[in-house]
Amino acid sequence: MYLPEEILLIKNGELALKGLNRHTFEETLMRNLRWRLKPAGKFNIRKAQSTIYIEPMDDEADLDMAAERVATVFGVAAFSRAKRVEKSMDAILEAVPAYLSQELADAATFKVEAKRSDKSFPLKSPDICAQTGAAVLEQFPHLRVDVHDPDVLIMVEVRDYGAYIHTAQLAGAGGMPIGTGGRAAILISGGIDSPVAAYMIAKRGIALTAIHFASPPYTSERAEQKVVDLLTQVAQYAGRMSLCIVPFTHIQESIRDNCPEELFTLLMRRFMMRLSSAVAKRENCEALITGESVGQVASQTIPAIACTDAVATLPTLRPVIGMDKEEIVTIARKIGTFPISIQPFEDCCTVFTPKHPRLRPTVEMLEETEKALDIETLEAEALAHLRFRTIRAD
């Protein structure tokens, strides 16, 4: 039997607060980890004592790649790369200076913390700390102990299946495992906001279906590819999703030819909400998601949002509704969507944009204007020509 010396220890944070259904959340997280780690090789993934263990099954397993991928899995609060040794102080004292030699050589201060989950181990945590600290100082005499702000934190965990040595935990993606919060449809443009909204709602465990409105020849194939690239980046966190591309050219031209310019954007967004509700229901989604932020543009005032919500037949979630642009950009940079979002390929939202949009519309005003449009025929035509693509993480 292959026994790896180095493994990953996963802390699942928020899941620990769950009650009788905690097991379901943990099983979903482990299933997501197995899927995400497939390109890195063969790993045994198991749970014990509020920790998930990721253990290489052979020498071909790439633990470096596994660590990078674990950091993007929602439900992982923190993780550590750890060396496993047998449960004896001799093994621990020999392994700590050797395993952490580079970190200790470059540091000025250190601290040892111990956790003794296996209460049958003969030494208590303070004794483990004292003996380990003495062994470190013997081999690295330049070091001094700092219990408040050490350069290196040495963790020794004595568990059921062995002793584990590692440094401070690394932050995971947090949130809840994808698939535990239902499914929703994200209206995705090529801008900065909607990919961030997708990431934020996926962090709550919601699986995604994406809906994009395309208006050829006003929008190009490169604009569609930009959306695919954005979703591929989001999929590093949110997992595989379906992208539905809705033809929108005829609808926009009908609005342009029959309606006042000041209402173009609002009428367009009402069509988007009706069509997205229909597509979402077909895809078994329970809500719509948009990247709207109050006051950012004229169509995102409270009256304008009320006018678009009036035609939606599913709840509409807006994860970035109270954020300013700088906050949204910070998250976009963090998740890697910002460089893609600023590529100069226009989406349908920029087609026929009014010079002076109506700032305080009413539902009644828009309903009256829509009498000039054959809404039922336009929507049926669009729904009859949907295209679908599957988005997978790299």
Helices and strands as residue ranges (DSSP letters): E 6-11, G 13-17, H 22-37, G 38-40, E 43-48, E 51-56, H 63-70, E 78-85, H 89-99, H 101-106, E 109-116, H 125-139, E 144-145, E 152-159, E 162-166, E 170-171, E 183-187, H 193-202, E 207-214, H 221-238, E 241-247, H 249-258, G 261-263, H 264-282, E 288-289, G 298-300, H 302-309, E 316-317, H 325-335, H 338-341, G 348-350, H 363-369, G 370-372, H 375-383, E 387-391
